[in-house]
Amino acid sequence: MPDAIHVHAVVPERALDLDVRVPDGSTLAVVGPNGAGKSSLLQLISGELRPDPGLVTVHGVPFSGPVRHVPPHRRRFGHLEQRPLLFPHLTVADNVAFGLRARGTGQAEATARALAELDAVGCEDLAARRPAALSGGQAQRVSLARALAVDPEVMLLDEPLAALDATVAPELRRLLRDRLAGVTTVLATHDLLDVVALADDMIELGGGRVLARGPVDDLCQRPSTPFLAGFVGVNLLHGTSRGGSEVWIGDDLAVAGSAAQPLPPGPARAVFSPAAVSVFAQAPHGSPRNEMPAVVVHVEDRWPAQRVVLDVVGQRIAADLTPQSVAELGLGAGVPVTAVLKATQVTLHPGAHPQAGDGARPRG
């Protein structure tokens, strides 16, 4: 599939050095911690930020570079952000028609298209209202209709559901999936549900660079970095394979598990759920399980379980335990324990990220 977007850009003042491709008609999710460069990437694509040096192309045509820069208002792009940013003095219909009118479309044709787009997002009955009379979910639907009315070549989504009530977000997520089918889309988000529901591929940004990339299913099932492991809610231990079905964490700790095929010698990683980890004051010994000496880093109050974050040979993992277990074991920062998990609950994968030594820092 040919690339619709190619960003090969450096922006020294923002410490950006990116090489990102988006296949035609696909949706790319961009994830990473705050300050990683997600918004800057969207600004490079939209034209709000210009590379120096570098090049941004759309369907092979240079849009930003040392010779040519197409300003944002001349790019046929749709943009949906956390805030709908509707014009308060215009009706809903006129808001949706605004982009068409700005491009020279006649009033009657622009209004007809606006009403059609409002109907497609379930808001045709709101056409005569002003934005102040809309709920947050309605305003975001109208904003989506406005973006799609201009037949965008590219759609940019910057945390479009972050400000919505949890009861509204799933419905709008389904609407986005249906309405953006076949539209080249770049989605910046902190929400795994957005990624799984909307995206084909995913990249992780960190420090202005791409740290991981691949199909969504692959990165969710086989996260390659600590951030991705935390993002999808699993534990990740990086180590070395000596060949077979174990990953060695340091020189003395081997974590056994299952792999699609025997691991080749070299970098490898073990992935497992926080729910799969048991914690004991003393090593229980017995049947096929991994026993890992650990030290409690901290305990997070959650419901219905409590999350115990552990240090295992300099890497962090999480265990989800009942409050009763935490109390009986007297768990707190600095307490030495043994973390136990069955080999059948661990999946092993070859390869490791070069910056993986920080260990997984699981998130909720």
C-alpha positions in Angstrom: 0.0 0.0 0.0 1.5 3.4 -1.0 2.2 6.0 1.6 -0.3 8.8 1.9 1.9 10.7 4.4 5.6 10.7 4.9 7.2 12.9 7.6 11.0 12.9 7.5 11.6 15.9 9.6 13.9 17.6 12.1 12.8 20.5 14.4 15.8 21.3 16.6 14.0 23.7 18.9 11.6 20.9 19.8 14.2 18.1 19.8 12.3 16.3 17.1 13.8 13.9 14.7 11.0 11.9 13.0 10.6 9.5 10.2 6.9 8.5 10.0 4.9 6.9 7.2 1.1 6.5 7.0 -0.2 4.1 4.3 -3.0 5.4 2.1 -6.5 4.9 3.7 -5.1 3.6 7.0 -5.3 5.0 10.6 -2.1 5.5 12.5 -2.3 5.9 16.3 0.4 7.9 17.9 1.1 7.2 21.6 3.6 8.3 24.2 3.9 10.2 27.4 3.3 13.9 27.7 6.0 15.9 25.8 6.9 12.9 23.6 6.1 14.8 20.4 2.6 13.7 19.5 1.2 17.2 19.0 4.3 18.3 17.2 3.9 15.4 14.7 0.3 16.5 14.0 1.5 20.1 13.6 4.1 19.0 11.1 1.4 17.3 9.1 -1.1 20.1 9.4 1.4 22.7 8.4 1.5 24.6 11.7 5.1 23.5 12.2 7.7 23.5 9.5 10.7 21.1 9.4 14.2 22.4 9.4 15.6 20.4 7.8 13.3 17.7 6.4 10.3 17.1 4.2 6.6 16.4 4.7 4.9 14.8 1.6 1.3 13.9 1.0 0.7 11.4 -1.8 4.3 12.1 -2.9 3.8 15.8 -3.2 6.0 18.0 -1.0 3.8 20.0 1.4 6.6 21.3 3.8 10.3 21.5 3.1 13.2 23.8 2.3 11.6 25.0 -1.0 7.9 24.7 -0.6 5.4 25.1 2.3 1.7 24.8 1.9 0.0 26.8 4.7 -2.6 25.0 6.8 -5.6 26.8 5.3 -4.6 25.5 1.8 -4.4 21.9 2.9 -7.6 19.8 2.5 -7.2 18.3 5.9 -9.8 17.7 8.6 -8.8 18.4 12.2 -10.7 17.1 15.3 -9.4 18.1 18.7 -10.5 17.8 22.4 -12.4 21.0 22.1 -14.9 21.3 19.2 -13.9 24.9 18.5 -17.2 25.8 16.8 -17.9 29.4 15.9 -20.3 30.6 18.6 -22.0 33.2 16.3 -22.9 30.7 13.6 -25.6 28.1 13.6 -24.7 24.4 13.6 -25.5 24.2 9.9 -23.4 27.2 9.1 -20.5 25.9 11.1 -20.5 22.7 9.1 -20.8 24.6 5.8 -18.0 27.0 6.8 -15.1 25.1 5.2 -17.0 24.6 2.0 -17.9 28.3 1.8 -14.3 29.3 2.5 -13.3 27.2 -0.6 -15.8 29.0 -2.8 -18.8 26.6 -2.7 -22.1 28.3 -3.2 -24.5 28.8 -0.3 -27.2 26.3 -1.4 -24.7 23.6 -2.3 -22.7 24.1 1.0 -25.9 24.0 3.1 -27.1 20.9 1.4 -23.8 19.1 2.0 -23.8 20.4 5.6 -27.2 18.9 6.3 -26.2 15.6 4.7 -23.1 15.4 7.0 -25.2 16.4 10.1 -27.6 13.6 9.2 -24.7 11.2 8.9 -23.6 12.0 12.5 -27.2 12.0 13.9 -27.4 15.7 14.3 -29.6 17.0 11.5 -32.2 18.1 14.0 -29.7 20.5 15.6 -29.0 22.4 12.4 -30.6 25.7 13.5 -29.1 25.7 17.0 -26.1 27.7 18.2 -23.1 25.8 19.7 -23.9 27.1 23.2 -27.0 25.0 23.2 -25.2 21.7 22.5 -23.9 19.1 24.8 -20.2 18.1 24.7 -21.0 15.0 22.7 -23.3 16.9 20.2 -20.6 19.5 19.7 -18.0 17.0 18.9 -20.3 15.3 16.4 -20.9 18.6 14.7 -17.2 19.2 14.6 -16.7 15.8 13.0 -19.4 16.7 10.4 -17.6 20.0 9.7 -14.3 18.2 9.2 -15.8 15.6 6.8 -17.8 18.1 4.8 -14.7 19.2 2.9 -13.8 15.6 1.8 -10.5 15.7 3.7 -7.4 14.2 2.1 -6.1 13.6 5.6 -7.9 13.5 8.9 -6.0 14.6 12.1 -7.4 13.5 15.5 -5.8 15.1 18.6 -7.4 13.4 21.7 -10.9 13.9 20.2 -12.6 11.9 23.0 -10.6 13.0 26.0 -13.0 15.7 27.2 -16.2 13.6 26.7 -18.2 11.8 29.4 -17.4 8.0 29.6 -21.0 7.3 28.6 -20.7 9.3 25.4 -17.2 8.3 24.2 -18.0 4.7 23.1 -20.8 5.9 20.8 -18.6 8.6 19.2 -15.8 6.1 18.9 -18.1 3.8 16.8 -19.1 6.8 14.7 -15.5 7.8 14.0 -14.7 4.2 13.0 -17.6 4.1 10.5 -17.2 7.6 9.1 -13.4 7.5 8.7 -13.3 4.2 7.0 -10.9 4.6 4.0 -9.8 8.1 5.1 -6.1 8.5 5.9 -6.1 9.4 9.6 -3.5 10.2 12.2 -4.7 9.8 15.8 -2.9 11.1 18.9 -4.3 9.6 22.0 -3.6 8.5 25.6 -6.5 5.9 25.5 -5.9 2.3 24.6 -9.6 2.0 23.6 -9.1 4.6 20.9 -6.2 2.7 19.5 -7.9 -0.7 19.5 -11.2 0.6 18.1 -9.8 3.0 15.4 -6.3 2.3 14.4 -4.5 -0.1 12.0 -1.0 0.7 13.1 0.6 2.4 16.1 3.8 4.2 16.8 5.3 5.2 20.2 7.1 8.5 20.4 9.5 9.4 23.1 11.9 12.3 23.3 10.9 13.4 19.8 11.7 10.1 18.2 10.0 6.9 17.1 10.7 4.2 19.7 8.4 1.5 18.4 6.1 0.9 15.5 3.9 -1.8 14.1 0.4 -3.2 13.6 -1.8 -2.5 16.6 -2.4 -6.2 17.4 1.3 -7.0 17.3 2.3 -4.1 19.6 -0.5 -4.8 22.1 0.2 -8.6 22.2 4.0 -8.2 22.1 4.9 -4.8 23.5 8.6 -4.0 23.0 9.0 -1.0 25.3 8.2 -0.3 29.0 5.8 2.4 28.0 3.8 0.2 25.6 3.7 -2.6 28.3 2.2 -0.1 30.7 -0.1 1.4 28.0 -1.7 -2.0 27.3 -1.7 -3.1 31.0 0.8 -5.9 31.0 4.2 -6.6 32.6 7.4 -6.7 30.5 10.8 -8.0 31.5 13.7 -7.6 29.2 16.6 -10.0 29.2 18.5 -12.5 27.1 17.7 -15.8 25.5 20.3 -18.6 25.5 18.1 -20.5 23.1 15.0 -22.4 24.1 12.1 -21.2 26.3 13.6 -19.0 29.0 14.5 -15.4 29.2 17.4 -14.6 31.5 17.1 -11.5 33.6 20.7 -10.7 34.5 23.0 -13.7 35.1 21.1 -15.7 37.7 17.3 -15.3 37.1 15.6 -17.4 34.3 11.9 -16.7 33.5 10.3 -19.7 31.7 7.3 -19.3 29.4 5.8 -20.3 26.1 6.9 -19.0 22.7 5.5 -19.5 19.2 8.9 -21.2 18.5 12.1 -21.7 20.4 13.8 -18.4 21.1 17.1 -17.8 19.2 20.0 -16.7 21.3 20.0 -12.9 21.9 17.8 -10.2 23.3 14.3 -11.4 24.4 11.4 -10.4 26.5 8.8 -11.9 28.8 5.2 -10.6 28.9 2.6 -11.4 31.5 -0.5 -9.9 33.2 -0.4 -8.3 36.7 -3.2 -10.6 37.6 -0.9 -13.6 37.0 1.6 -12.6 39.6 1.4 -14.0 43.2 3.4 -12.6 46.0 4.8 -14.6 49.0 6.9 -13.7 52.0 8.9 -16.9 51.4 9.6 -18.8 48.2 6.9 -21.6 48.1 8.8 -23.8 45.7 6.9 -26.4 43.7 5.7 -27.3 40.2 6.3 -25.4 37.0 6.5 -21.8 38.1 8.8 -18.9 38.1 10.1 -17.6 41.4 11.6 -14.2 41.3 13.2 -12.4 44.3 11.7 -8.9 44.5 11.4 -5.8 46.6 8.2 -3.9 47.0 8.5 -0.4 45.5 5.0 0.8 46.5 1.4 -0.2 46.9 -1.3 1.6 45.0 -4.9 1.7 46.3 -7.3 0.4 43.7 -10.6 -1.3 43.4 -11.3 -4.1 43.7 -7.6 -5.1 43.9 -4.5 -3.3 45.1 -1.6 -3.0 42.8 1.8 -3.9 44.2 4.7 -2.6 42.2 7.9 -4.7 42.6 11.5 -4.3 41.6 12.9 -7.5 40.0 16.6 -7.2 39.2 16.3 -3.5 38.5 13.1 -3.8 36.4 9.6 -3.1 37.6 6.6 -5.4 37.4 3.1 -5.1 39.0 1.0 -7.6 40.9 -2.7 -7.2 41.5 -3.6 -8.6 44.9 -6.6 -8.4 47.3 -6.4 -5.9 50.1 -6.5 -8.9 52.5 -3.4 -10.4 51.0 -1.6 -7.0 51.1 -2.4 -6.6 54.8 -1.6 -10.2 55.7 1.8 -10.0 54.0 2.5 -6.6 55.5 3.5 -5.2 52.1 5.0 -1.8 51.9 8.0 0.0 50.3 11.2 -1.9 50.9 9.7 -5.2 51.9 11.5 -8.2 50.3 9.2 -10.8 48.8 9.1 -13.6 46.2 7.0 -13.0 43.1 5.6 -16.2 41.6 3.9 -16.9 38.3 3.3 -20.1 36.3 5.3 -20.6 33.1 2.0 -21.2 31.3 1.0 -17.6 32.0 4.2 -16.1 30.4 4.7 -15.5 26.7 8.2 -15.1 25.4 9.2 -13.0 22.4 12.6 -12.5 20.7 14.0 -9.0 20.4 14.2 -6.1 22.8 14.2 -2.3 22.6 17.6 -0.8 23.1 16.2 1.6 25.8 14.3 -1.1 27.6 16.6 -1.3 30.6 14.4 1.0 32.6 12.0 -1.8 33.1 8.2 -1.8 32.8 6.3 0.8 34.7 2.8 -0.5 34.6 -0.1 1.9 34.4 -3.7 1.5 35.1 
